[in-house]
Amino acid sequence: MDTIYITGHRNPDTDSIVSSMAYAALKNALGDRQYRAARLGQVSDETQMVLDRFGFQPPALVTDLRTQVKDLDYDTPPTLSAGATISRAWQTMQANKISVLPVANEDGTLYGMLSAGDVANYDMTSVRNPLVGELPVYNLLSVLEGKILNEGGQLKDVVSGEIAVALPAGRENLEFSNPNSIVICGDQPDMIRRALELNVNCVIVCQAEVDRELLEAETETCIISTPYDAYRAMRLIWHAMPIGHICKSRDLVYFHLDDYLDDVQDTVLESRFRAYPILDDEERVVGTLARFHLLRPRRKRVVLMDHNEKAQSVRGLEQAEILEIVDHHRLADIETKNPIYVRNEPVGSTTTIVADMYQEKGLMPTAKMAGLMAAAIVSDTVMFKSPTCTKRDVDIAQRMARIANVSLEELGKDIFSATCGDDKTVEAMLNTDYKEFHIAGHNLAVSQITCMDSDRLIARKDEFLTAMEKVRRQKELNIVALMITDVLLEGTQLLFEGDEESICQAFNIKPEEASGNVVFLPKIMSRKKQIIPMLSALWG
């Protein structure tokens, strides 16, 4: 089954991570095993502390949902060794109704590509060129269905040279003097004797017996009998050559399973091969790609959790198939090609919605999962002091805490003490819960740190402002703001860089109060329900 990724937003907070994990666990518990929680960014110290406390590992990191080669219905034809015969390669092509075969080394890595055109070109060349290159005797025996008649001598393992056909019908006096030859004959003892005297590389006896006297002669010449007639034997000799001699092995164009379709299409447009080998991460051949495989690629499937805005979602979302959205934010700019299931509710935490789904499906979460969900609700509602918090958030958090046998108050203290240690850089804290927004032609970023002692962070105000200005210039944003939300003070210290006039107008601040690029906003606890709506109202 193809994996369905459940992803929160970029720079994920605890609610984003936990709601994805809880929803994947719910789906899998109900028998739908293809769901997999994923994260789009680094796990914060707060989230890691919560995961560690309840014994969970972070979800796998996914940074791009663009279609990859591994998402295509590519072909998986047989892969032959470079030592396989041309005859076997042609039979394989005919049996599988294909015209291109990948050729591999002994360890499975790519050696080359063999096409029907390569075989045809070799066949046409052999008509005019009677010389055969180094040909393993094993290959020769295979295609001729032959048998070595004089195995006791010091025979050669590889034969080569000019093919000489010596037929009876009045030509018993046929002369050949080149020992570097492969002689084809019938019931002709004199011709065989002459060939042995010259010590030719190989004698192929077609549809005839050979005198014991000749077989007991000391010679390095390999005598092979075959049930085929001379004409067919001659053609089959050419088909006994290893395909490594005729396949394309230089300037190959190949792709890896993890290559993105965008890049593959550009490369294919610049070349004219019928098929391209596909390699895994160990460079082993796993299949072939043709142009028609690019026409209708399978798209990755995804459930968006705790967001519904492109700027906050995974790269390549436009190439993915969105199946569901579960969120508690405003509706933004996500578009889908088909109707989907959307659950968007005005509560303080997406985890609250997921917990409700457990109840609707008649499934009680495990104690560990319940503790994880309680922590996520406490985190996103800022210990139930956020204006986004509802009675449902409180009730469900208490229920989860009872199942997990934990104290919400102690959980809150641990959560809000984990974010802002003195050992952390301002850049790390700034990026912990960082989100970008695009509102009425204005581009801004708002980061939030929730703590229980904002004075320690305000003491590093200059460091924060320097880092914020750097981000603003690099990303060409109008405003970069940092909310240092203090749970005990029930308010936010707002640091900002950029459009000071808009900040003052949106939050009714006198210019002289904002001269240091920091202002305290009492009762302001929520980015989603207070900061962004105020700026949206100003610019709208």
ChimeraX attribute file (.defattr): number of C-alpha atoms within 10 A of each C-alpha:
attribute: neighborCount
match mode: 1-to-1
recipient: residues
	/A:1	7
	/A:2	12
	/A:3	13
	/A:4	21
	/A:5	24
	/A:6	27
	/A:7	31
	/A:8	32
	/A:9	24
	/A:10	22
	/A:11	21
	/A:12	25
	/A:13	25
	/A:14	29
	/A:15	28
	/A:16	27
	/A:17	30
	/A:18	30
	/A:19	30
	/A:20	30
	/A:21	28
	/A:22	22
	/A:23	24
	/A:24	25
	/A:25	19
	/A:26	22
	/A:27	16
	/A:28	14
	/A:29	12
	/A:30	11
	/A:31	9
	/A:32	13
	/A:33	16
	/A:34	13
	/A:35	24
	/A:36	21
	/A:37	27
	/A:38	23
	/A:39	26
	/A:40	23
	/A:41	19
	/A:42	16
	/A:43	21
	/A:44	21
	/A:45	21
	/A:46	19
	/A:47	27
	/A:48	17
	/A:49	17
	/A:50	23
	/A:51	22
	/A:52	12
	/A:53	13
	/A:54	16
	/A:55	11
	/A:56	14
	/A:57	9
	/A:58	17
	/A:59	18
	/A:60	14
	/A:61	14
	/A:62	15
	/A:63	15
	/A:64	16
	/A:65	20
	/A:66	19
	/A:67	22
	/A:68	21
	/A:69	23
	/A:70	17
	/A:71	17
	/A:72	18
	/A:73	15
	/A:74	20
	/A:75	15
	/A:76	15
	/A:77	17
	/A:78	15
	/A:79	20
	/A:80	23
	/A:81	21
	/A:82	23
	/A:83	18
	/A:84	16
	/A:85	26
	/A:86	27
	/A:87	20
	/A:88	18
	/A:89	25
	/A:90	20
	/A:91	12
	/A:92	19
	/A:93	17
	/A:94	12
	/A:95	9
	/A:96	10
	/A:97	10
	/A:98	13
	/A:99	16
	/A:100	23
	/A:101	26
	/A:102	27
	/A:103	28
	/A:104	20
	/A:105	17
	/A:106	12
	/A:107	10
	/A:108	17
	/A:109	16
	/A:110	24
	/A:111	22
	/A:112	24
	/A:113	27
	/A:114	25
	/A:115	22
	/A:116	17
	/A:117	12
	/A:118	16
	/A:119	19
	/A:120	11
	/A:121	12
	/A:122	17
	/A:123	15
	/A:124	10
	/A:125	11
	/A:126	14
	/A:127	10
	/A:128	8
	/A:129	11
	/A:130	15
	/A:131	16
	/A:132	17
	/A:133	14
	/A:134	14
	/A:135	20
	/A:136	18
	/A:137	20
	/A:138	14
	/A:139	22
	/A:140	24
	/A:141	17
	/A:142	15
	/A:143	20
	/A:144	23
	/A:145	14
	/A:146	19
	/A:147	17
	/A:148	16
	/A:149	17
	/A:150	20
	/A:151	13
	/A:152	11
	/A:153	14
	/A:154	12
	/A:155	18
	/A:156	13
	/A:157	11
	/A:158	16
	/A:159	21
	/A:160	18
	/A:161	20
	/A:162	17
	/A:163	20
	/A:164	17
	/A:165	16
	/A:166	20
	/A:167	16
	/A:168	13
	/A:169	6
	/A:170	7
	/A:171	9
	/A:172	13
	/A:173	10
	/A:174	11
	/A:175	11
	/A:176	14
	/A:177	10
	/A:178	15
	/A:179	18
	/A:180	17
	/A:181	24
	/A:182	27
	/A:183	24
	/A:184	24
	/A:185	24
	/A:186	22
	/A:187	16
	/A:188	18
	/A:189	17
	/A:190	12
	/A:191	23
	/A:192	25
	/A:193	15
	/A:194	14
	/A:195	23
	/A:196	23
	/A:197	14
	/A:198	17
	/A:199	19
	/A:200	24
	/A:201	25
	/A:202	27
	/A:203	24
	/A:204	26
	/A:205	27
	/A:206	23
	/A:207	14
	/A:208	15
	/A:209	13
	/A:210	17
	/A:211	12
	/A:212	10
	/A:213	9
	/A:214	17
	/A:215	19
	/A:216	13
	/A:217	14
	/A:218	14
	/A:219	20
	/A:220	16
	/A:221	24
	/A:222	26
	/A:223	24
	/A:224	23
	/A:225	23
	/A:226	20
	/A:227	15
	/A:228	17
	/A:229	15
	/A:230	20
	/A:231	11
	/A:232	12
	/A:233	23
	/A:234	20
	/A:235	14
	/A:236	18
	/A:237	21
	/A:238	24
	/A:239	23
	/A:240	24
	/A:241	24
	/A:242	23
	/A:243	26
	/A:244	22
	/A:245	16
	/A:246	18
	/A:247	23
	/A:248	17
	/A:249	14
	/A:250	9
	/A:251	7
	/A:252	14
	/A:253	15
	/A:254	18
	/A:255	22
	/A:256	21
	/A:257	17
	/A:258	15
	/A:259	16
	/A:260	18
	/A:261	19
	/A:262	13
	/A:263	11
	/A:264	17
	/A:265	12
	/A:266	10
	/A:267	14
	/A:268	19
	/A:269	10
	/A:270	8
	/A:271	9
	/A:272	10
	/A:273	14
	/A:274	13
	/A:275	23
	/A:276	21
	/A:277	26
	/A:278	26
	/A:279	22
	/A:280	15
	/A:281	9
	/A:282	9
	/A:283	15
	/A:284	18
	/A:285	25
	/A:286	21
	/A:287	22
	/A:288	24
	/A:289	22
	/A:290	15
	/A:291	15
	/A:292	11
	/A:293	15
	/A:294	18
	/A:295	9
	/A:296	9
	/A:297	18
	/A:298	19
	/A:299	19
	/A:300	20
	/A:301	19
	/A:302	24
	/A:303	25
	/A:304	24
	/A:305	29
	/A:306	27
	/A:307	25
	/A:308	24
	/A:309	20
	/A:310	17
	/A:311	17
	/A:312	19
	/A:313	22
	/A:314	24
	/A:315	17
	/A:316	14
	/A:317	19
	/A:318	17
	/A:319	17
	/A:320	19
	/A:321	19
	/A:322	24
	/A:323	18
	/A:324	18
	/A:325	21
	/A:326	25
	/A:327	26
	/A:328	23
	/A:329	20
	/A:330	15
	/A:331	11
	/A:332	12
	/A:333	10
	/A:334	16
	/A:335	12
	/A:336	13
	/A:337	8
	/A:338	8
	/A:339	10
	/A:340	13
	/A:341	11
	/A:342	14
	/A:343	14
	/A:344	18
	/A:345	15
	/A:346	14
	/A:347	20
	/A:348	31
	/A:349	28
	/A:350	29
	/A:351	35
	/A:352	26
	/A:353	23
	/A:354	24
	/A:355	25
	/A:356	13
	/A:357	14
	/A:358	17
	/A:359	11
	/A:360	10
	/A:361	11
	/A:362	9
	/A:363	13
	/A:364	15
	/A:365	20
	/A:366	12
	/A:367	17
	/A:368	18
	/A:369	22
	/A:370	25
	/A:371	27
	/A:372	29
	/A:373	31
	/A:374	32
	/A:375	30
	/A:376	28
	/A:377	30
	/A:378	29
	/A:379	24
	/A:380	24
	/A:381	22
	/A:382	25
	/A:383	21
	/A:384	20
	/A:385	20
	/A:386	23
	/A:387	18
	/A:388	22
	/A:389	21
	/A:390	17
	/A:391	11
	/A:392	15
	/A:393	25
	/A:394	19
	/A:395	12
	/A:396	20
	/A:397	25
	/A:398	19
	/A:399	16
	/A:400	28
	/A:401	21
	/A:402	16
	/A:403	18
	/A:404	20
	/A:405	14
	/A:406	17
	/A:407	14
	/A:408	20
	/A:409	11
	/A:410	9
	/A:411	19
	/A:412	22
	/A:413	15
	/A:414	15
	/A:415	26
	/A:416	21
	/A:417	15
	/A:418	17
	/A:419	21
	/A:420	22
	/A:421	12
	/A:422	10
	/A:423	6
	/A:424	11
	/A:425	12
	/A:426	21
	/A:427	14
	/A:428	13
	/A:429	20
	/A:430	19
	/A:431	17
	/A:432	23
	/A:433	21
	/A:434	20
	/A:435	19
	/A:436	17
	/A:437	16
	/A:438	15
	/A:439	14
	/A:440	11
	/A:441	9
	/A:442	13
	/A:443	16
	/A:444	22
	/A:445	20
	/A:446	23
	/A:447	22
	/A:448	22
	/A:449	22
	/A:450	23
	/A:451	25
	/A:452	20
	/A:453	17
	/A:454	20
	/A:455	13
	/A:456	13
	/A:457	18
	/A:458	16
	/A:459	10
	/A:460	12
	/A:461	16
	/A:462	14
	/A:463	14
	/A:464	22
	/A:465	21
	/A:466	14
	/A:467	15
	/A:468	25
	/A:469	18
	/A:470	14
	/A:471	17
	/A:472	20
	/A:473	13
	/A:474	9
	/A:475	13
	/A:476	11
	/A:477	20
	/A:478	18
	/A:479	23
	/A:480	27
	/A:481	25
	/A:482	25
	/A:483	26
	/A:484	24
	/A:485	28
	/A:486	23
	/A:487	22
	/A:488	12
	/A:489	14
	/A:490	16
	/A:491	21
	/A:492	25
	/A:493	23
	/A:494	23
	/A:495	24
	/A:496	24
	/A:497	23
	/A:498	18
	/A:499	13
	/A:500	17
	/A:501	12
	/A:502	16
	/A:503	24
	/A:504	16
	/A:505	14
	/A:506	18
	/A:507	15
	/A:508	9
	/A:509	17
	/A:510	12
	/A:511	14
	/A:512	9
	/A:513	12
	/A:514	18
	/A:515	10
	/A:516	13
	/A:517	19
	/A:518	19
	/A:519	17
	/A:520	17
	/A:521	16
	/A:522	13
	/A:523	16
	/A:524	21
	/A:525	27
	/A:526	23
	/A:527	20
	/A:528	16
	/A:529	16
	/A:530	16
	/A:531	19
	/A:532	17
	/A:533	15
	/A:534	17
	/A:535	19
	/A:536	14
	/A:537	10
	/A:538	14
	/A:539	13
	/A:540	10
